[in-house]
Amino acid sequence: MAKAEEKAVATKKPGEIASRVEDIEHWMERFMDDMWRRPFPNLCGRDRWLPLRPSSVRMPSLDVYEEGDSVVVKTELPGMKKEDVEVNLAGETLTIKGEKKDDKEVKEDNYYRRERSYGSFLRSVGLPGEVKSDEIKASFKDGVLEIRMPKTEEAKRKSVSVKID
C-alpha cells in the first residue's frame, strides 16, 4: 500500500466508517425489498434502489414493535416537517416517503465539509399481521414520526404458545 493510501486509511474516524456501513446496509435493505417485490426492473428508467446521487438523503431508521393490541412504527426524520412526509398502507406493507429540502441554495465550492443530506426517500416495511386501516393514528413531534395501528381480531388470535418437548 502506498504511503498516501496508508495515511488516508489512518485518518478515517470510526464515525465516518460506521456511517458508510450504515448507508450500505440501508441500500442493501432497499435492494432486497425491491428484488422480492419487483423481480423485473423498470426497463424505462432508473430503478428506485439506485441512489439519485451520492449525497441523496439517507434512509430513515425505524423501529417496529407491538404494544398491547397495536403495531407501532417509529422513525426518526430530523429536520423534516410533517407536511413533507406521506404514509400509506397497502395490505400488510407500510410505506413512508418524503423529501427533506435544503433551506437555501449554497455553492458547493464554499463548503469545507458537507455531511447533512437532502432529497427524497421511500421506506417500506412489512407488518407482522393485519391492522385496522381505518383506525391508524400518526403523530409527528420533535423529528420523530410515530404510527400506531390497532391489530385486527384475527391478527390478535394468531399468537399461540408452543410447548417445547
CYANA upper distance limits for C-alpha pairs under 8 A (distance plus 0.5 A):
  1 MET  CA      5 GLU  CA      6.84
  1 MET  CA      6 GLU  CA      6.97
  2 ALA  CA      6 GLU  CA      6.78
  3 LYS  CA      7 LYS  CA      6.70
  4 ALA  CA      8 ALA  CA      6.71
  5 GLU  CA      9 VAL  CA      6.72
  6 GLU  CA     10 ALA  CA      6.57
  7 LYS  CA     11 THR  CA      6.69
  8 ALA  CA     12 LYS  CA      7.33
 12 LYS  CA     16 GLU  CA      7.03
 12 LYS  CA     17 ILE  CA      7.46
 13 LYS  CA     17 ILE  CA      7.12
 14 PRO  CA     18 ALA  CA      6.63
 15 GLY  CA     19 SER  CA      6.49
 16 GLU  CA     20 ARG  CA      6.84
 17 ILE  CA     21 VAL  CA      6.75
 18 ALA  CA     22 GLU  CA      6.59
 19 SER  CA     23 ASP  CA      6.74
 20 ARG  CA     24 ILE  CA      6.81
 21 VAL  CA     25 GLU  CA      6.65
 22 GLU  CA     26 HIS  CA      6.72
 23 ASP  CA     27 TRP  CA      6.64
 23 ASP  CA     58 ARG  CA      7.40
 23 ASP  CA     59 MET  CA      8.23
 24 ILE  CA     28 MET  CA      6.57
 25 GLU  CA     29 GLU  CA      6.67
 26 HIS  CA     30 ARG  CA      6.75
 26 HIS  CA     59 MET  CA      6.73
 27 TRP  CA     31 PHE  CA      6.56
 27 TRP  CA     49 TRP  CA      7.50
 28 MET  CA     32 MET  CA      6.54
 29 GLU  CA     33 ASP  CA      6.62
 30 ARG  CA     34 ASP  CA      6.62
 30 ARG  CA     49 TRP  CA      6.46
 30 ARG  CA    123 ARG  CA      8.13
 31 PHE  CA     35 MET  CA      6.63
 31 PHE  CA     49 TRP  CA      5.97
 32 MET  CA     36 TRP  CA      6.79
 33 ASP  CA     37 ARG  CA      6.66
 34 ASP  CA     38 ARG  CA      5.78
 34 ASP  CA     39 PRO  CA      7.80
 34 ASP  CA     49 TRP  CA      7.71
 35 MET  CA     39 PRO  CA      5.44
 35 MET  CA     40 PHE  CA      8.33
 41 PRO  CA     47 ASP  CA      6.95
 42 ASN  CA     46 ARG  CA      7.38
 42 ASN  CA     47 ASP  CA      6.38
 46 ARG  CA     50 LEU  CA      7.60
 51 PRO  CA     56 SER  CA      7.20
 52 LEU  CA     56 SER  CA      6.72
 55 SER  CA    117 SER  CA      6.53
 55 SER  CA    118 TYR  CA      7.88
 56 SER  CA    117 SER  CA      6.53
 56 SER  CA    118 TYR  CA      6.36
 56 SER  CA    119 GLY  CA      5.86
 56 SER  CA    120 SER  CA      7.77
 57 VAL  CA    100 LYS  CA      7.83
 57 VAL  CA    117 SER  CA      5.24
 57 VAL  CA    118 TYR  CA      5.24
 57 VAL  CA    119 GLY  CA      5.43
 57 VAL  CA    120 SER  CA      6.74
 57 VAL  CA    121 PHE  CA      7.05
 58 ARG  CA    117 SER  CA      7.38
 58 ARG  CA    121 PHE  CA      7.87
 59 MET  CA    121 PHE  CA      6.74
 59 MET  CA    122 LEU  CA      8.05
 59 MET  CA    123 ARG  CA      7.58
 60 PRO  CA     75 THR  CA      6.93
 60 PRO  CA     76 GLU  CA      6.58
 60 PRO  CA     77 LEU  CA      6.94
 60 PRO  CA    121 PHE  CA      8.49
 60 PRO  CA    123 ARG  CA      8.05
 61 SER  CA     75 THR  CA      6.24
 61 SER  CA     76 GLU  CA      6.69
 62 LEU  CA     73 VAL  CA      7.32
 62 LEU  CA     74 LYS  CA      5.96
 62 LEU  CA     75 THR  CA      4.69
 62 LEU  CA     76 GLU  CA      7.23
 63 ASP  CA     72 VAL  CA      8.38
 63 ASP  CA     73 VAL  CA      6.06
 63 ASP  CA     74 LYS  CA      5.70
 63 ASP  CA     75 THR  CA      6.95
 64 VAL  CA     71 VAL  CA      7.59
 64 VAL  CA     72 VAL  CA      6.18
 64 VAL  CA     73 VAL  CA      5.04
 64 VAL  CA     74 LYS  CA      7.18
 65 TYR  CA     71 VAL  CA      6.30
 65 TYR  CA     72 VAL  CA      5.86
 65 TYR  CA     73 VAL  CA      7.17
 66 GLU  CA     70 SER  CA      6.21
 66 GLU  CA     71 VAL  CA      5.02
 66 GLU  CA     72 VAL  CA      6.43
 67 GLU  CA     71 VAL  CA      6.79
 67 GLU  CA     72 VAL  CA      7.33
 69 ASP  CA    150 PRO  CA      6.41
 69 ASP  CA    151 LYS  CA      6.31
 69 ASP  CA    156 LYS  CA      7.49
 70 SER  CA    131 VAL  CA      8.49
 70 SER  CA    148 ARG  CA      6.89
 70 SER  CA    149 MET  CA      5.77
 70 SER  CA    150 PRO  CA      4.62
 70 SER  CA    151 LYS  CA      5.79
 71 VAL  CA    127 LEU  CA      8.34
 71 VAL  CA    131 VAL  CA      8.28
 71 VAL  CA    148 ARG  CA      6.48
 71 VAL  CA    149 MET  CA      5.65
 71 VAL  CA    150 PRO  CA      6.79
 71 VAL  CA    151 LYS  CA      7.19
 72 VAL  CA    146 GLU  CA      7.58
 72 VAL  CA    147 ILE  CA      6.15
 72 VAL  CA    148 ARG  CA      5.16
 72 VAL  CA    149 MET  CA      6.78
 73 VAL  CA    146 GLU  CA      6.29
 73 VAL  CA    147 ILE  CA      5.62
 73 VAL  CA    148 ARG  CA      7.17
 74 LYS  CA    144 VAL  CA      7.30
 74 LYS  CA    145 LEU  CA      6.12
 74 LYS  CA    146 GLU  CA      4.99
 74 LYS  CA    147 ILE  CA      6.90
 75 THR  CA    144 VAL  CA      6.24
 75 THR  CA    145 LEU  CA      5.81
 75 THR  CA    146 GLU  CA      7.18
 76 GLU  CA    143 GLY  CA      6.44
 76 GLU  CA    144 VAL  CA      5.12
 76 GLU  CA    145 LEU  CA      6.88
 77 LEU  CA    143 GLY  CA      5.44
 77 LEU  CA    144 VAL  CA      6.24
 77 LEU  CA    145 LEU  CA      7.47
 78 PRO  CA    142 ASP  CA      8.12
 78 PRO  CA    143 GLY  CA      5.00
 78 PRO  CA    144 VAL  CA      7.69
 79 GLY  CA    100 LYS  CA      7.91
 79 GLY  CA    143 GLY  CA      6.87
 80 MET  CA     84 ASP  CA      7.25
 80 MET  CA     85 VAL  CA      8.44
 80 MET  CA     99 GLU  CA      8.39
 80 MET  CA    100 LYS  CA      6.34
 80 MET  CA    101 LYS  CA      8.44
 80 MET  CA    143 GLY  CA      6.97
 81 LYS  CA     85 VAL  CA      7.66
 81 LYS  CA    143 GLY  CA      8.22
 82 LYS  CA    140 PHE  CA      6.83
 84 ASP  CA     98 GLY  CA      5.90
 84 ASP  CA     99 GLU  CA      6.25
 84 ASP  CA    100 LYS  CA      7.64
 85 VAL  CA     96 ILE  CA      7.64
 85 VAL  CA     97 LYS  CA      6.35
 85 VAL  CA     98 GLY  CA      4.82
 85 VAL  CA     99 GLU  CA      7.42
 86 GLU  CA     96 ILE  CA      6.31
 86 GLU  CA     97 LYS  CA      5.81
 86 GLU  CA     98 GLY  CA      6.48
 87 VAL  CA     94 LEU  CA      7.79
 87 VAL  CA     95 THR  CA      6.25
 87 VAL  CA     96 ILE  CA      5.14
 87 VAL  CA     97 LYS  CA      7.06
 88 ASN  CA     94 LEU  CA      6.38
 88 ASN  CA     95 THR  CA      5.67
 88 ASN  CA     96 ILE  CA      7.07
 89 LEU  CA     93 THR  CA      6.31
 89 LEU  CA     94 LEU  CA      5.08
 89 LEU  CA     95 THR  CA      6.75
 89 LEU  CA    133 SER  CA      7.94
 90 ALA  CA     94 LEU  CA      7.03
 91 GLY  CA    130 GLU  CA      7.95
 92 GLU  CA    126 GLY  CA      6.30
 92 GLU  CA    127 LEU  CA      5.76
 92 GLU  CA    128 PRO  CA      8.12
 92 GLU  CA    129 GLY  CA      6.96
 92 GLU  CA    130 GLU  CA      6.38
 92 GLU  CA    131 VAL  CA      8.10
 93 THR  CA    124 SER  CA      7.02
 93 THR  CA    125 VAL  CA      6.11
 93 THR  CA    126 GLY  CA      4.97
 93 THR  CA    127 LEU  CA      6.39
 94 LEU  CA    124 SER  CA      6.06
 94 LEU  CA    125 VAL  CA      5.90
 94 LEU  CA    126 GLY  CA      6.85
 94 LEU  CA    127 LEU  CA      7.47
 95 THR  CA    122 LEU  CA      7.53
 95 THR  CA    123 ARG  CA      6.14
 95 THR  CA    124 SER  CA      4.71
 95 THR  CA    125 VAL  CA      7.00
 96 ILE  CA    122 LEU  CA      6.37
 96 ILE  CA    123 ARG  CA      5.73
 96 ILE  CA    124 SER  CA      6.81
 97 LYS  CA    120 SER  CA      7.92
 97 LYS  CA    121 PHE  CA      6.01
 97 LYS  CA    122 LEU  CA      4.74
 97 LYS  CA    123 ARG  CA      6.66
 98 GLY  CA    120 SER  CA      6.17
 98 GLY  CA    121 PHE  CA      6.13
 98 GLY  CA    122 LEU  CA      7.23
 99 GLU  CA    118 TYR  CA      7.90
 99 GLU  CA    119 GLY  CA      5.86
 99 GLU  CA    120 SER  CA      4.64
 99 GLU  CA    121 PHE  CA      6.78
100 LYS  CA    117 SER  CA      8.43
100 LYS  CA    118 TYR  CA      5.55
100 LYS  CA    119 GLY  CA      5.75
100 LYS  CA    120 SER  CA      6.86
101 LYS  CA    118 TYR  CA      6.13
101 LYS  CA    119 GLY  CA      6.79
102 ASP  CA    118 TYR  CA      6.61
106 VAL  CA    110 ASN  CA      7.92
107 LYS  CA    111 TYR  CA      8.18
129 GLY  CA    151 LYS  CA      7.78
129 GLY  CA    155 ALA  CA      6.12
130 GLU  CA    151 LYS  CA      6.55
130 GLU  CA    152 THR  CA      6.41
130 GLU  CA    154 GLU  CA      8.37
130 GLU  CA    155 ALA  CA      6.30
131 VAL  CA    149 MET  CA      6.40
131 VAL  CA    150 PRO  CA      6.04
131 VAL  CA    151 LYS  CA      4.68
131 VAL  CA    152 THR  CA      5.59
131 VAL  CA    155 ALA  CA      8.04
132 LYS  CA    136 ILE  CA      7.32
132 LYS  CA    149 MET  CA      7.11
132 LYS  CA    150 PRO  CA      6.13
132 LYS  CA    151 LYS  CA      6.41
132 LYS  CA    152 THR  CA      6.07
133 SER  CA    149 MET  CA      7.78
135 GLU  CA    149 MET  CA      7.23
135 GLU  CA    150 PRO  CA      7.22
136 ILE  CA    147 ILE  CA      7.61
136 ILE  CA    148 ARG  CA      6.31
136 ILE  CA    149 MET  CA      5.18
136 ILE  CA    150 PRO  CA      7.32
137 LYS  CA    147 ILE  CA      6.30
137 LYS  CA    148 ARG  CA      5.78
137 LYS  CA    149 MET  CA      7.14
138 ALA  CA    145 LEU  CA      7.59
138 ALA  CA    146 GLU  CA      6.08
138 ALA  CA    147 ILE  CA      4.82
138 ALA  CA    148 ARG  CA      6.78
139 SER  CA    145 LEU  CA      6.33
139 SER  CA    146 GLU  CA      5.81
139 SER  CA    147 ILE  CA      7.08
140 PHE  CA    144 VAL  CA      6.11
140 PHE  CA    145 LEU  CA      4.98
140 PHE  CA    146 GLU  CA      6.85
141 LYS  CA    145 LEU  CA      7.21
151 LYS  CA    155 ALA  CA      6.40
151 LYS  CA    156 LYS  CA      6.76
152 THR  CA    156 LYS  CA      6.83
153 GLU  CA    157 ARG  CA      6.94
154 GLU  CA    158 LYS  CA      6.99
155 ALA  CA    159 SER  CA      8.15
